[in-house]
Structure formats: C-alpha cells, structure tokens
Amino acid sequence: MADKALSIECIPAVPRPPKLVRVAAYARVSTDKDAAFHSLEAQTEYYEDYVHAHPDWQLAGIYSDNGISGTIIARPEFQRMLEDCRAGKIDLVITKSITRFARNTVVLLETVRELKKLGIDCYFEKENMHSISPDGELLLTLLAMYAEEEARSASENQKWRIKKKFEKGEPWVGRMLGYRLGDGKLEVVPEEAKLVQHIFASYLSGMSMTAITKQLNAQGIPAPFSDTWGRISVMRILTNEKYSGDMILQKRYRPDFRTKKDIINRGQVRKYEVTNSHTAIIPREQFQQVQAEIARRKEMYAFSTAESSSHPQYLFTGLVSCGQCSGSYIHRNAGKGKYKHPIWACRRYYELGKAVCPAQTIPEAILIEKTKEVLGLGADAALGRELLLSRVQKIVVPEPHQLIFYMKDGTVATVPWQHKSRRESWTPEMREAARQKTLKQNEERRSQNEHK
C-alpha cells in the first residue's frame, strides 16, 4: 500500500482584539472651597474625556472624596475604589497628583504596594509617574515624605491660630444650638434659645434625658446636626457650660495630624476658662442645679447597677435585631408589681420613641416559645443561653408579629406570632387581684350613693 502524500495546510493567524484597560479615576478635595471649584460633575467630565482619548482604555469608575484630608485612609470613596481593585474590576488607577492620592507616607506606600501585588498600576498626572515602574517606589517615597511634611506644617499653623484665639478668650467653633459665632463672640439665636431653655426646664422637672429625647422626636423638632434627637445630644446640651455664659476652651485636642482624631483633654494640654464671655441662655444657678441633678441620678444609677451586677446575662442579649431600623433589641420590664414581666424592645424605639422606629415590643415568654418551636424542643424543655448560641446566629424582627431565625447551619425559619389574649396571659393571682379591685370599686360607689 503506497504511502499517502504529505499535505500541509497553512492556517492564517487571527489577531485578537486588544484587551481594554479598565481605568479608575480618583479625586479628592479637602475643603469646601476646593469643592466649589472642582465639583464632581467637572471631575467626571474631565476624566471621561481623558479616558476616551485612549482607545484601549475603558472607564471603570470615578471615585471622589470631598472635604476629607489625605492624611487619613478612612475615606469612603478611596476605600470603595480599593475594594473594587481587590475584586478584580480595575487595571489602572489615575489621579491628579500624589497629594490628592495620599499625604501620609505610610498610607501611600502600603496602598501602592498592595495594588502592585494585584498587578494594578497607579499613574500620577502632575508627576508623570507610574507606580509600577522600577524607580516608582523610590520617587513615591520622596514625594510622599514632602507631602506629609507639608500637611504637618499646615496642621501646626492651624494649631497656632487656634491657640492665639483661645488666649484672647475667643471660641474657635461657633455653631451650636442657641448660638452663632459673630465678631469673635457667641451671639444668641432667640428661637433656638427657647428650645435650650425648654430642655433644661424639662430635666429639672424630673424628666429623664431619654424622655426628653422622645418628646423632641415626637414633636418633630429637628436636631442640631442630625435627623433625629439622641440621648447623647440632650446630655451634651445639659452639660455645656457655654449656655451659662462661660466657656472652657480646648476641652478636646488632636495629638496626631495624620489621624485627625479628637482626644478628650484630661490635662495633657492647657485649657482656657473664660467667665462672662457672652450672653447666657441659662442662668448660672439653674445650670449648676442641672449639674447637681445629673450627678445625683448618676450616683443612683451606679448604685442600682452595682446591686444588679451579679445577675446572669439575659437569654437573648445580642441575638435579636430590628428589621426596620437595624437597631438591637434590649431586655426591659413592663408592668408593675405582680403584673411586671420581661419584654424585648428595639433600643432606638425605647430611647428615641415611635417617631424614629415604630417596632413593636415582644414578650419574652413568646420569644422563648417560638424559639423552642424552631429548635424542635418541647414546651417543658429548658432553653439555656449556651444551647441558644450554639444553634441560633441571629433573630430579626422584620415587621409586626413576625420573627426570622437565622441558624448556625445556614437554614432560615420565618415564624409568625401573636400576643396572647388577656384571659390566657393572666395568672390566678392576677385574676384574684382584679376581682378584689372590682369589689372595692363597687363598694366605694355604693357608699357614695348612700351619702347623696
């Protein structure tokens, strides 16, 4: 059999289309003045044109932090960009300059090194430099050290200006409820001053800070720097000496210009006490009465806490959360005397009122009953915290009369529940107490009719 003739066919090469480089742009403006001139819209337009000028580039996103210092890493958009880099969504990061990217040498180098390990390059326009180049890290180190020193110098200059103001008895920040800063002095805002006076009077009348918080939220009164009032907001007003016409300056300070973190001044640096510096909203005598009352209630609370410190941890502590506001449920007692019984309530509902969170409370007895059903335990079986933590990850209250159990094994169980009727929930003792009360009321009515 003759050998077959050798046949060779040439298959032409098929060029693959070039892979598009996914480019992310990062911008940062550190002051409101900068933000006015470099708006997000202008940045977006600039970077869109910049990326479109390169045919092999594709815009992966524009990340912009406004009003945040480059010395800190906790910048929301900066962190979002890093997460997208780690998720493999970005090949190249471009930014205007090293100082826009970071003014902290450690933050800059750690970020660039992490991105380099991921195969992601950083291009700095002003310096015309790529981080992934052989000499990139050396240049970045030198430039970042220079940028950090600039930030340090700016911080020291700011501290010096603040110190000079304090030495003159002038506040540095002048926006607070009841006052605005004008010509170096705090000036009263009449309408807000009335609210401050109402808060002080309410506390002295016996209301708690939590009760005042609920009242303000229920009345729809806007909080100074938030959508809703919180107990901390009320406490800061009640303890602020400025409302009595005096000032203590430099109660907080910043030891590190990189972190920008405020620290309570407990004697580490000098304080400045200024008496009769501005018009008082609260008479000094009334202000002192409030401080004494705060101290008295704090002492009472500390005593009651010490008395109950030996009590075991509550069964559902840390396990139940609110599906409406994401707050945690806390243990409380409802009713009085013989009618007292444990319940679980959303912390935000309990502290801030229905105006903030309308979540309903749940009797602990029902919570135990439904948990036993989910765990397959009998009604008479014991439910301990150790067993509960070993099998239940969390319990969410998404809406009225519903519980969602998220189990440690990955399963999810949705369970409806209803309040027991009054007849079912009453004990024999409660029924007897109600009967005696009715008899007493009837006797009083007969006595009153006889005297008519």
VOBADREN-21357 format. One record per residue (C-alpha): residue in one letter; x, y, z. Coordinates in steps of 0.25 Angstrom, whole numbers, padded with zeros to 4 digits, always signed. Example, Ala and Ser with C-alpha at 12.3 -4.5 7.8 and 13.67 -1.06 7.14 Angstrom:
<rs>
A+0049-0018+0031/S+0055-0004+0029/
</rs>
This chain:
<rs>
M+0000+0000+0000/A+0006+0013-0004/D+0009+0024+0006/K+0000+0036+0006/A+0005+0049+0001/L+0009+0059+0012/S-0001+0070+0012/I+0001+0083+0020/E-0009+0094+0021/C-0006+0108+0026/I-0016+0113+0035/P-0015+0129+0036/A-0014+0135+0049/V-0026+0142+0055/P-0022+0154+0063/R-0029+0156+0076/P-0035+0169+0079/P-0026+0177+0089/K-0031+0176+0103/L-0037+0188+0109/V-0030+0194+0121/R-0040+0197+0132/V-0037+0210+0137/A-0042+0217+0150/A-0040+0231+0153/Y-0038+0236+0168/A-0040+0251+0172/R-0040+0257+0186/V-0043+0271+0190/S-0040+0274+0205/T-0048+0287+0207/D-0062+0293+0203/K-0055+0304+0195/D-0048+0294+0187/A-0061+0286+0185/A-0067+0299+0179/F-0057+0300+0168/H-0055+0285+0166/S-0069+0279+0166/L-0072+0265+0164/E-0078+0268+0150/A-0066+0275+0146/Q-0057+0264+0150/T-0066+0253+0143/E-0066+0261+0130/Y-0050+0263+0131/Y-0047+0248+0133/E-0057+0243+0123/D-0050+0251+0113/Y-0037+0247+0118/V-0040+0232+0117/H-0047+0233+0103/A-0035+0240+0098/H-0028+0226+0099/P-0035+0216+0090/D-0030+0204+0098/W-0036+0209+0112/Q-0049+0207+0118/L-0055+0216+0129/A-0057+0206+0141/G-0062+0217+0150/I-0059+0231+0157/Y-0057+0232+0172/S-0057+0245+0179/D-0056+0249+0193/N-0060+0263+0197/G-0055+0270+0210/I-0047+0259+0215/S-0032+0260+0218/G-0022+0252+0210/T-0014+0248+0223/I-0025+0238+0227/I-0028+0225+0220/A-0043+0225+0225/R-0048+0231+0212/P-0061+0225+0207/E-0059+0226+0192/F-0044+0223+0194/Q-0048+0210+0201/R-0058+0207+0191/M-0048+0208+0180/L-0039+0199+0187/E-0050+0188+0189/D-0052+0189+0174/C-0037+0187+0172/R-0037+0175+0181/A-0050+0169+0173/G-0042+0170+0160/K-0050+0181+0154/I-0039+0191+0151/D-0025+0190+0144/L-0021+0205+0145/V-0023+0216+0155/I-0021+0230+0151/T-0021+0242+0159/K-0016+0257+0158/S-0005+0256+0168/I+0002+0249+0179/T-0004+0259+0189/R-0018+0256+0184/F-0016+0241+0186/A-0010+0242+0200/R-0002+0252+0209/N+0002+0241+0218/T+0015+0233+0214/V+0011+0220+0221/V-0003+0220+0215/L+0003+0224+0201/L+0013+0213+0201/E+0004+0202+0207/T-0007+0205+0197/V+0003+0205+0185/R+0010+0192+0189/E-0004+0185+0191/L-0008+0190+0177/K+0005+0186+0171/K+0003+0171+0176/L-0010+0171+0170/G-0004+0175+0157/I-0010+0189+0157/D-0003+0202+0153/C-0005+0216+0158/Y-0002+0228+0149/F+0000+0241+0155/E-0002+0252+0145/K+0005+0264+0151/E+0018+0256+0154/N+0016+0248+0141/M+0020+0235+0148/H+0015+0221+0149/S+0016+0213+0162/I+0019+0200+0155/S+0032+0206+0148/P+0045+0201+0154/D+0048+0214+0161/G+0034+0218+0164/E+0034+0214+0179/L+0047+0222+0182/L+0041+0234+0175/L+0028+0232+0182/T+0034+0231+0196/L+0042+0244+0194/L+0030+0252+0189/A+0020+0246+0199/M+0030+0250+0210/Y+0030+0264+0205/A+0015+0264+0204/E+0014+0259+0218/E+0023+0270+0223/E+0014+0280+0217/A+0002+0274+0224/R+0009+0274+0237/S+0013+0289+0235/A-0001+0293+0231/S-0006+0286+0244/E+0004+0293+0253/N+0000+0306+0247/Q-0015+0303+0250/K-0012+0299+0264/W-0004+0313+0266/R-0016+0321+0261/I-0026+0313+0270/K-0017+0315+0282/K-0016+0330+0279/K-0031+0331+0279/F-0032+0323+0292/E-0022+0333+0299/K-0032+0344+0295/G-0044+0337+0300/E-0050+0334+0287/P-0056+0321+0283/W-0051+0314+0270/V-0064+0308+0266/G-0077+0316+0268/R-0089+0307+0262/M-0097+0301+0273/L-0112+0301+0277/G-0115+0314+0282/Y-0103+0322+0278/R-0095+0326+0265/L-0081+0332+0265/G-0080+0347+0261/D-0069+0356+0262/G-0061+0346+0271/K-0073+0345+0281/L-0085+0335+0282/E-0098+0342+0279/V-0111+0337+0284/V-0121+0331+0273/P-0135+0334+0280/E-0143+0323+0275/E-0133+0312+0277/A-0130+0318+0291/K-0145+0315+0295/L-0142+0301+0292/V-0130+0300+0300/Q-0138+0306+0312/H-0149+0296+0310/I-0139+0285+0311/F-0132+0290+0324/A-0146+0292+0330/S-0151+0279+0326/Y-0139+0272+0332/L-0141+0279+0345/S-0156+0276+0345/G-0152+0261+0347/M-0151+0256+0332/S-0140+0247+0328/M-0131+0250+0316/T-0138+0238+0309/A-0151+0244+0312/I-0147+0258+0307/T-0141+0251+0294/K-0154+0244+0291/Q-0162+0257+0293/L-0154+0265+0284/N-0155+0254+0273/A-0170+0252+0275/Q-0172+0267+0273/G-0163+0267+0260/I-0153+0277+0265/P-0141+0276+0257/A-0128+0272+0264/P-0116+0282+0262/F-0107+0273+0254/S-0115+0260+0251/D-0129+0256+0246/T-0133+0251+0260/W-0130+0254+0274/G-0122+0244+0283/R-0119+0243+0298/I-0105+0248+0295/S-0109+0260+0288/V-0118+0264+0300/M-0107+0261+0310/R-0097+0270+0302/I-0107+0282+0303/L-0109+0280+0318/T-0094+0279+0321/N-0089+0290+0312/E-0085+0302+0321/K-0086+0312+0309/Y-0101+0312+0312/S-0098+0319+0325/G-0089+0330+0319/D-0076+0324+0322/M-0066+0316+0313/I-0056+0305+0315/L-0047+0305+0303/Q-0039+0293+0297/K-0047+0282+0304/R-0042+0273+0293/Y-0029+0273+0284/R-0023+0266+0273/P-0009+0260+0276/D-0007+0254+0262/F-0009+0262+0250/R-0010+0249+0242/T-0022+0242+0248/K-0029+0255+0251/K-0035+0249+0263/D-0040+0257+0275/I-0036+0253+0289/I-0042+0258+0302/N-0033+0267+0309/R-0031+0262+0323/G-0019+0271+0326/Q-0010+0267+0315/V-0010+0281+0309/R-0014+0295+0314/K-0029+0299+0316/Y-0035+0313+0316/E-0046+0317+0325/V-0054+0329+0321/T-0064+0335+0331/N-0076+0344+0326/S-0071+0343+0311/H-0084+0344+0305/T-0099+0346+0308/A-0105+0334+0316/I-0117+0326+0311/I-0118+0318+0324/P-0116+0326+0338/R-0103+0321+0344/E-0111+0316+0357/Q-0120+0308+0348/F-0108+0302+0341/Q-0102+0297+0354/Q-0115+0291+0359/V-0115+0283+0346/Q-0101+0278+0348/A-0104+0274+0362/E-0116+0267+0358/I-0108+0259+0347/A-0098+0255+0358/R-0109+0251+0367/R-0116+0242+0357/K-0103+0236+0352/E-0100+0232+0366/M-0113+0225+0368/Y-0111+0218+0355/A-0097+0214+0359/F-0103+0208+0372/S-0114+0201+0365/T-0105+0195+0355/A-0095+0190+0365/E-0107+0184+0373/S-0111+0176+0360/S-0097+0173+0355/S-0098+0159+0360/H-0110+0156+0351/P-0107+0146+0340/Q-0107+0151+0325/Y-0121+0151+0319/L-0125+0140+0310/F-0126+0147+0297/T-0115+0158+0299/G-0108+0161+0286/L-0117+0152+0277/V-0130+0160+0274/S-0129+0172+0264/C-0139+0181+0258/G-0142+0179+0243/Q-0148+0193+0242/C-0136+0202+0247/S-0125+0191+0249/G-0125+0194+0264/S-0123+0183+0274/Y-0134+0178+0284/I-0131+0180+0298/H-0137+0174+0311/R-0147+0182+0319/N-0158+0180+0329/A-0173+0184+0326/G-0184+0186+0336/K-0183+0188+0351/G-0183+0179+0364/K-0190+0166+0361/Y-0192+0170+0347/K-0177+0172+0344/H-0172+0163+0333/P-0160+0163+0323/I-0161+0168+0309/W-0151+0171+0298/A-0151+0185+0291/C-0143+0191+0280/R-0133+0200+0286/R-0136+0212+0277/Y-0151+0211+0279/Y-0149+0210+0294/E-0139+0222+0295/L-0144+0231+0283/G-0158+0227+0282/K-0168+0223+0271/A-0165+0235+0263/V-0151+0229+0260/C-0155+0214+0260/P-0169+0208+0261/A-0164+0194+0264/Q-0173+0186+0274/T-0168+0180+0287/I-0169+0165+0289/P-0172+0158+0302/E-0160+0149+0306/A-0170+0137+0308/I-0174+0138+0294/L-0159+0139+0289/I-0156+0127+0297/E-0168+0119+0292/K-0165+0122+0277/T-0150+0119+0279/K-0153+0105+0285/E-0163+0102+0273/V-0151+0106+0263/L-0141+0097+0271/G-0151+0086+0272/L-0152+0086+0287/G-0164+0082+0295/A-0171+0093+0303/D-0166+0088+0316/A-0151+0087+0311/A-0141+0096+0317/L-0135+0107+0308/G-0122+0111+0312/R-0113+0122+0306/E-0102+0112+0303/L-0111+0104+0295/L-0117+0116+0288/L-0103+0122+0284/S-0099+0108+0278/R-0111+0107+0269/V-0116+0121+0266/Q-0108+0132+0259/K-0118+0143+0260/I-0133+0147+0261/V-0138+0158+0253/V-0152+0165+0255/P-0155+0170+0241/E-0169+0174+0243/P-0181+0173+0254/H-0184+0159+0258/Q-0172+0152+0250/L-0159+0146+0254/I-0148+0142+0245/F-0138+0132+0251/Y-0124+0130+0244/M-0118+0117+0249/K-0103+0114+0250/D-0105+0102+0240/G-0109+0112+0229/T-0124+0110+0230/V-0135+0121+0231/A-0148+0120+0238/T-0159+0130+0237/V-0169+0129+0249/P-0182+0137+0252/W-0186+0140+0266/Q-0198+0147+0273/H-0200+0154+0286/K-0207+0144+0296/S-0221+0149+0300/R-0222+0156+0313/R-0230+0144+0318/E-0219+0134+0314/S-0208+0142+0320/W-0214+0145+0333/T-0209+0136+0345/P-0219+0132+0357/E-0212+0143+0365/M-0215+0154+0355/R-0229+0150+0353/E-0231+0150+0369/A-0225+0164+0369/A-0234+0169+0358/R-0246+0163+0365/Q-0243+0170+0379/K-0241+0183+0371/T-0254+0182+0365/L-0261+0179+0378/K-0254+0191+0385/Q-0259+0200+0374/N-0273+0195+0375/E-0273+0197+0390/E-0268+0211+0388/R-0279+0214+0378/R-0290+0209+0388/S-0284+0217+0399/Q-0285+0230+0390/N-0299+0227+0386/E-0303+0225+0400/H-0298+0239+0404/K-0305+0246+0393/
</rs>
